[in-house]
Every structure is written in structure tokens, then in C-alpha cells.
Amino acid sequence: MRVFVTGATGFIGTAVVRELIDAGHQVLGLARSDAGAKSLVAAGAEVHRGSLEDLDSLRSGAAAADGVIHTAFIHDFSNYGPAAEADRRAIDTLGGTLAGSDRPLIITSGTLLVQRQGALATEEDAPNPNFPRKSEEAALALAARGARPSVLRLPPSVHGNGDHGFVPRLIGIAQEKGVSAYIGDGLNRWPAVHRLDAAHLYRLVLEKGTAGASYHGVADEGVPTREIAAAIGRGLNVPVVSKSREEAADHFGWLAHFFGVDAPASSAQTRERLGWRPVQPGVIADLNAEHYFEHAADAVPLHS
Ligand SMILES: NC(=O)c1ccc[n+]([C@@H]2O[C@H](COP(=O)([O-])OP(=O)(O)OC[C@H]3O[C@@H](n4cnc5c(N)ncnc54)[C@H](OP(=O)(O)O)[C@@H]3O)[C@@H](O)[C@H]2O)c1
């Protein structure tokens, strides 16, 4: 298939591009800079210049493809409302272009959007309507217009070499404060997946996914956050400590909310329906590998 990939230059998108090309697909990757275009060419993809704000570029990219994988997102947490709205508009535009054909659209969402404090989130759960990110609602509304959208939910830690998400941010905080902390008893759980396993799942959903279905790219169902803190403490050689909920806001800043949730998620239905089997290291094994700490001094807040 010829697949239009948005976010093709990102942490997850680059792995998706490689997965697709290795499996014999052609990739048309969205690039908004010369550097992005160059990296796509080097990866063996065709370049489609444009951006999330340039809806015509999304229309023409989707029109030229047999299917679309949407991973681009403006990760500006200080301006989240407009970022979520840009995502909603992009999905509406991509899906509107594919409507009336049998060409699939796979959009990206998160398991945190369906988390139910402590209960195992499943593919059947609906997203929390109070979240500003409306990727799923936008995609599923397209089904009524004759499009074939599927939802791929990712856990809060998609890890691997080049990670610049929550885990490096936790490493940066531990390094700055001289302690690696968890909140309360640290038994609250985070699900996780390696980026290469996630990329493989995008391909399976593209090739075999059901329109209107949600899939969970979850390898580790729920890793206690104190185990994550312990692995970071080992990597940095700093003490591992508990912070109360009150202290956590000061210690972790905006990340306190995310690191404090108990958000286990299942991928049983995804594995059953698509035969997906994650094979890469789990988040703790990945943290025990040295690459997370080689550049610990450079760890910065997530898209600060
Ligand atoms: N990483 C995680 O742990 C994680 C966890 C859960 C969910 N997710 C979701 O997974 C998806 C991919 O995440 P990621 O970690 O790969 O993100 P990332 O590394 O930050 O990459 C974001 C991608 O979006 C592109 N992009 C940003 N703003 C754009 C704009 N205005 N127009 C066009 N393209 C734009 C970037 O292009 P440039 O290269 O030009 O900047 C890049 O290709 C996102 O939806 C994210 O929310 C990620």
C-alpha cells in the first residue's frame, strides 16, 4: 500500500515509517522542515511537504494514498487546547478525504484518556469526555460519513532509544533534585510499550484492523511507578524516596498528575484480534539498558 504518515519524523512515526517500508509498503511522509524531509528521504520514504495547520496539505497527502496513519501532534502542554483542536481538525480533514472509499485511517490516542483509576482499561472503554483531546471522537464521527477509521491507543510510556517523553522527564527531575521519587506507596501503575512494538501494531491495524475499532498498544499492563523510580535511581545512582501527594506537586510539577494515576490497561482484545505479540524489552528492562542515562544531563521537560 502507499501510506500517508503524519508525524513521520517523530519518535513513534520514524519507527512506523521503517516498519512499513520493511514490510514492502510505500510511505509518503508529512514533513514541515527541510531537516524532516531529508530524514524521510534517507529512510526511503517519499516526502509530502505540509503541516497540521495547512489542511490542503493533509487533503492532498491523503488523496494520494491507499491509507493514512496519523501520529503528528503538537506537544505543547502549555497550550493544549489549540493543539487538541488542530488534531481534531486534521483528523476531520484526513477522514473527510478518505470518506466513501475503503481506505483506512488509523489515528493515535492514549490509554490515559480511558483510564478509570485502578480498573484495567480495555479497548471497549470510551474516552473520558472531559479530556480536551478529541482524537477518538473526531475519528469515530467519520464512520458516519463513510470513512474507515480505527483508533490506536498508546500508553503513557512509549519507550526506546530516542524517547523524549515522560520517562526522560522523570530522569531529568531525579537528576535535578538528587532523588528519584514516587508518589505515596508507589503502587499506582503505568502501562508501557516499546516504540518498535507500537510501530508493528500500527502496521497490523493498517493491514487487518476493523473500521470503528479501538486497539491498545500495551505491552506492560501496569508497572508500579515505584519500580520505574527505582530503575531511575539505579541508573543515576541517587536515592529512591516516596513523596506525599502534597509534596509531589512541588517535586514533579505538572507531571505529578500523570505520575500519580493508577492507569493499568489491557491489550488482550488487540492481541486476540490482530495476533500482535510485543517482543521488545519492557520499560524496566529498557531503563536498565544504558541508553536512557547516557545523555541524562540533557534530559529536559517534555516539550517545555
Ligand atoms: N511518546 C509517547 O510516550 C506517547 C505516549 C502516548 C501517546 N503518544 C502519542 O503518539 C503520537 C506520536 O508521538 P511521538 O512521541 O512520536 O511525538 P513526537 O516525537 O513529538 O513527534 C511529533 C510529530 O508530529 C509532528 N508535528 C508536530 N507539530 C506539527 C505540525 N504543526 N504540523 C505537522 N507536523 C507536526 C512532528 O514534526 P517535526 O519532526 O517537524 O517536529 C513529529 O513528526 C502523538 O499523538 C502522541 O501524543 C505518544
The ligand as a Tripos MOL2 file, in Angstrom:
@<TRIPOS>MOLECULE
LIG
   48    52     1     0     0
SMALL
NO_CHARGES

@<TRIPOS>ATOM
      1 N1          5.8560    9.1850   23.0650 N.am      1 LIG1
      2 C1          4.9690    8.7370   23.9510 C.2       1 LIG1
      3 O1          5.3690    8.2540   25.0230 O.2       1 LIG1
      4 C2          3.4810    8.7870   23.6540 C.ar      1 LIG1
      5 C3          2.5970    8.2630   24.5970 C.ar      1 LIG1
      6 C4          1.2380    8.2720   24.3270 C.ar      1 LIG1
      7 C5          0.7710    8.8320   23.1490 C.ar      1 LIG1
      8 N2          1.6530    9.3670   22.2630 N.ar      1 LIG1
      9 C6          1.1090    9.9350   21.0220 C.3       1 LIG1
     10 O2          1.7570    9.3190   19.9020 O.3       1 LIG1
     11 C7          1.8370   10.2510   18.8230 C.3       1 LIG1
     12 C8          3.2830   10.3720   18.3720 C.3       1 LIG1
     13 O3          4.0700   10.8070   19.4790 O.3       1 LIG1
     14 P1          5.6540   10.9990   19.3820 P.3       1 LIG1
     15 O4          6.2000   10.6660   20.7100 O.co2     1 LIG1
     16 O5          6.1780   10.3180   18.1770 O.co2     1 LIG1
     17 O6          5.7430   12.5610   19.1900 O.3       1 LIG1
     18 P2          6.9720   13.4480   18.6870 P.3       1 LIG1
     19 O7          8.2570   12.6800   18.7260 O.co2     1 LIG1
     20 O8          6.8790   14.7310   19.4220 O.co2     1 LIG1
     21 O9          6.6390   13.7040   17.1570 O.3       1 LIG1
     22 C9          5.5840   14.5400   16.7880 C.3       1 LIG1
     23 C10         5.4590   14.5220   15.2870 C.3       1 LIG1
     24 O10         4.4300   15.4520   14.9350 O.3       1 LIG1
     25 C11         4.9720   16.3980   14.0420 C.3       1 LIG1
     26 N3          4.3500   17.6980   14.2320 N.ar      1 LIG1
     27 C12         4.3100   18.4450   15.3580 C.ar      1 LIG1
     28 N4          3.6640   19.5970   15.1170 N.ar      1 LIG1
     29 C13         3.3070   19.5650   13.8030 C.ar      1 LIG1
     30 C14         2.6160   20.4540   12.9680 C.ar      1 LIG1
     31 N5          2.1750   21.6350   13.4060 N.pl3     1 LIG1
     32 N6          2.4150   20.1070   11.6810 N.ar      1 LIG1
     33 C15         2.8750   18.9150   11.2090 C.ar      1 LIG1
     34 N7          3.5230   18.0140   11.9540 N.ar      1 LIG1
     35 C16         3.7390   18.3550   13.2440 C.ar      1 LIG1
     36 C17         6.4560   16.4590   14.3500 C.3       1 LIG1
     37 O11         7.1440   17.0100   13.2470 O.3       1 LIG1
     38 P3          8.6220   17.6560   13.4040 P.3       1 LIG1
     39 O12         9.5800   16.4980   13.3190 O.co2     1 LIG1
     40 O13         8.7160   18.5900   12.2570 O.co2     1 LIG1
     41 O14         8.6720   18.3410   14.7450 O.co2     1 LIG1
     42 C18         6.7400   14.9850   14.5700 C.3       1 LIG1
     43 O15         6.8410   14.3210   13.3320 O.3       1 LIG1
     44 C19         1.2300   11.5520   19.3490 C.3       1 LIG1
     45 O16        -0.1340   11.5760   19.0230 O.3       1 LIG1
     46 C20         1.4120   11.4080   20.8460 C.3       1 LIG1
     47 O17         0.5430   12.2380   21.5850 O.3       1 LIG1
     48 C21         2.9830    9.3490   22.4790 C.ar      1 LIG1
@<TRIPOS>BOND
     1     1     2 1
     2     2     3 2
     3     2     4 1
     4     4     5 ar
     5     4    48 ar
     6     5     6 ar
     7     6     7 ar
     8     7     8 ar
     9     8     9 1
    10     8    48 ar
    11     9    10 1
    12     9    46 1
    13    10    11 1
    14    11    12 1
    15    11    44 1
    16    12    13 1
    17    13    14 1
    18    14    15 2
    19    14    16 1
    20    14    17 1
    21    17    18 1
    22    18    19 2
    23    18    20 1
    24    18    21 1
    25    21    22 1
    26    22    23 1
    27    23    24 1
    28    23    42 1
    29    24    25 1
    30    25    26 1
    31    25    36 1
    32    26    27 ar
    33    26    35 ar
    34    27    28 ar
    35    28    29 ar
    36    29    30 ar
    37    29    35 ar
    38    30    31 1
    39    30    32 ar
    40    32    33 ar
    41    33    34 ar
    42    34    35 ar
    43    36    37 1
    44    36    42 1
    45    37    38 1
    46    38    39 2
    47    38    40 1
    48    38    41 1
    49    42    43 1
    50    44    45 1
    51    44    46 1
    52    46    47 1
@<TRIPOS>SUBSTRUCTURE
     1 LIG1         1 GROUP 0 **** ****
